[in-house]
Amino acid sequence: MRKTILAIVFVLVTAACAVFVTANRVVGTDMAPSILEDDHVWMIPWGDPIPGDVVSLSDPLDPEKTILRRVIAIAGQSITYDEDTIRVGNRRLRKQAMGDDGDHMVSQETLWAKKPNKGHSWLTRQIAHPATHWAAEEITIPENHVYLLADDRDTPLDSRWWGTVPVSALQGIVRIRWGTEHTWRPKIEWTVGTQPIRD
């Protein structure tokens, strides 16, 4: 009887995943080096994104194109950039230099989390120093909006250009990434953000 129930649950979960979880092949290098071209990502179309989550949306400048960006701040949080680091509220993203990748400097950014939890980490890259197009003033994220950044901090456009993005414009949240293993990342990764520490 127990095996039958487990089999039914497995079939239902598999069916639900087939209907609701979508797999996509990544095109472009906007999210390199965390997410590379030809990686596969599996997304869910529901849930409230939190800092560190990677989300999909239509490109605000080209609605026919779907892009990935990382949530850095959510409603009620503020974001500033100074001394080559991002500050969300009163806390700087922890940043560690990882090495060079061609012309790029690769860093690992980590969110602060309530102890004993460890904040989510991801990789960024940049050539320009400092990263381009940061506003001088603090930005407070309005209700039902998010602030999004590309992991490649030099070339792709993101909230530094568009401003904050309505949550209703987001199409899905990436939960699994699968692709080539390299020095700083595993072949497969469960991607999930970190609940913010409210100041």
C-alpha positions in Angstrom: 0.0 0.0 0.0 2.8 2.4 1.0 4.7 1.7 -2.3 1.5 2.4 -4.3 1.0 5.7 -2.5 4.6 6.7 -3.1 4.3 5.7 -6.8 1.2 7.9 -7.1 2.9 10.8 -5.4 5.9 10.4 -7.7 3.7 10.4 -10.8 1.8 13.5 -9.6 5.0 15.4 -8.8 6.5 14.4 -12.2 3.3 15.5 -14.0 3.2 18.8 -12.1 6.9 19.5 -13.0 6.2 18.7 -16.7 3.4 21.2 -16.7 4.7 24.0 -14.6 8.5 23.8 -14.7 10.0 25.0 -18.0 13.5 24.2 -19.2 15.4 26.7 -21.5 18.8 26.9 -23.1 20.6 30.1 -22.4 21.6 32.4 -25.3 24.1 35.1 -24.7 26.6 35.9 -21.9 24.7 38.6 -19.9 24.8 36.3 -16.8 28.4 35.0 -17.2 30.3 33.6 -15.4 27.5 32.3 -13.1 25.2 31.2 -16.1 26.9 30.7 -19.4 25.7 30.5 -23.0 24.3 27.0 -23.8 23.6 26.3 -20.1 20.1 24.9 -19.4 18.0 26.5 -16.7 14.7 25.2 -15.2 12.3 27.9 -14.1 9.1 28.0 -12.1 6.4 30.6 -13.1 5.2 31.3 -9.5 6.5 32.7 -6.2 7.8 35.9 -4.9 11.4 36.6 -6.0 13.9 37.4 -3.2 17.5 38.8 -3.4 19.8 36.4 -5.2 17.1 34.8 -7.4 17.7 34.8 -11.1 14.5 35.7 -13.0 13.4 35.8 -16.6 11.6 38.8 -18.2 11.0 40.4 -21.6 13.8 42.8 -22.4 12.3 46.3 -21.7 14.0 47.5 -24.9 13.2 44.5 -27.1 10.0 42.8 -25.9 10.4 40.0 -28.4 13.6 38.9 -26.5 13.6 37.1 -23.1 16.5 37.8 -20.8 17.8 36.7 -17.4 18.7 39.0 -14.6 19.5 38.7 -10.9 17.4 40.2 -8.2 19.6 42.4 -6.0 16.9 44.2 -3.9 13.2 44.0 -3.4 10.4 46.4 -2.3 11.3 48.4 0.8 15.1 47.9 0.4 17.5 50.6 -0.8 20.5 50.2 -3.0 23.6 52.3 -3.5 27.1 51.8 -5.1 30.2 53.2 -3.6 33.9 52.2 -3.2 33.4 49.5 -5.8 30.8 47.6 -3.8 27.0 47.4 -3.8 25.2 48.3 -0.6 21.7 47.0 0.0 20.2 48.8 2.9 23.0 49.2 5.5 24.9 46.1 4.4 27.5 45.8 1.7 27.3 42.7 -0.5 30.3 40.6 0.5 32.7 40.5 -2.4 35.7 38.2 -2.9 38.1 38.3 -5.9 38.2 34.9 -7.5 40.7 35.4 -10.4 40.9 36.5 -14.0 39.0 35.1 -17.0 40.6 36.6 -20.1 40.2 40.4 -19.8 37.6 40.0 -17.0 38.1 40.1 -13.2 35.8 37.5 -11.6 34.4 38.1 -8.2 32.0 36.2 -5.9 29.2 38.2 -4.3 27.4 36.9 -1.3 24.2 38.2 0.4 24.1 38.6 4.2 21.8 36.2 5.9 20.5 35.7 9.5 22.8 33.3 11.3 23.2 30.4 11.2 22.1 30.6 7.6 24.6 31.3 4.8 23.7 33.8 2.2 23.4 32.9 -1.5 26.5 33.5 -3.6 27.1 34.0 -7.3 29.8 35.1 -9.7 30.2 38.4 -11.5 32.7 39.7 -13.9 33.8 43.1 -15.2 36.5 44.8 -17.2 35.7 48.4 -16.5 36.7 49.7 -13.0 34.4 50.7 -11.5 31.4 49.0 -13.1 29.5 51.3 -15.3 26.4 53.5 -15.0 25.8 53.6 -11.3 23.6 56.4 -10.0 25.2 58.6 -7.3 22.1 58.7 -5.2 20.4 56.0 -3.1 17.5 54.2 -4.8 14.6 52.9 -2.7 12.7 50.0 -4.3 8.9 50.7 -4.5 6.2 48.3 -3.6 5.8 45.3 -6.0 9.1 46.1 -7.8 12.6 44.6 -7.8 16.1 45.9 -8.7 17.8 43.7 -11.3 21.5 43.3 -12.3 23.3 41.3 -15.0 26.2 39.2 -13.6 28.3 40.7 -16.4 28.5 44.2 -15.0 30.0 45.9 -18.0 28.0 45.4 -21.2 24.4 44.2 -20.6 21.6 46.7 -19.6 19.8 46.3 -16.3 18.1 48.3 -13.6 21.0 50.8 -13.7 19.5 51.9 -17.1 15.8 50.9 -16.8 15.2 51.6 -13.1 13.2 49.2 -10.9 11.1 46.5 -12.6 7.5 45.5 -11.6 7.2 42.0 -10.2 4.3 41.5 -12.6 6.8 41.8 -15.5 8.7 38.7 -14.4 8.0 35.5 -16.2 9.7 32.9 -14.0 12.4 32.2 -11.4 15.3 30.0 -12.2 15.7 27.1 -9.8 18.2 24.7 -11.5 21.1 25.5 -13.7 23.0 22.8 -15.6 26.0 23.3 -17.8 29.8 23.0 -18.2 31.7 22.8 -15.0 34.6 25.3 -14.6 37.0 26.5 -12.0 34.4 28.5 -10.0 31.2 26.6 -10.5 29.8 23.1 -10.4 28.1 21.3 -13.3 24.7 21.5 -11.7 23.4 24.1 -9.2 20.3 24.6 -7.2 19.7 28.4 -7.5 17.8 30.1 -4.7 18.0 33.5 -3.1 18.3 34.6 0.5 15.5 36.2 2.6 16.6 39.8 3.2 17.6 41.0 6.7 15.4 44.0 7.2 17.3 47.0 8.6 
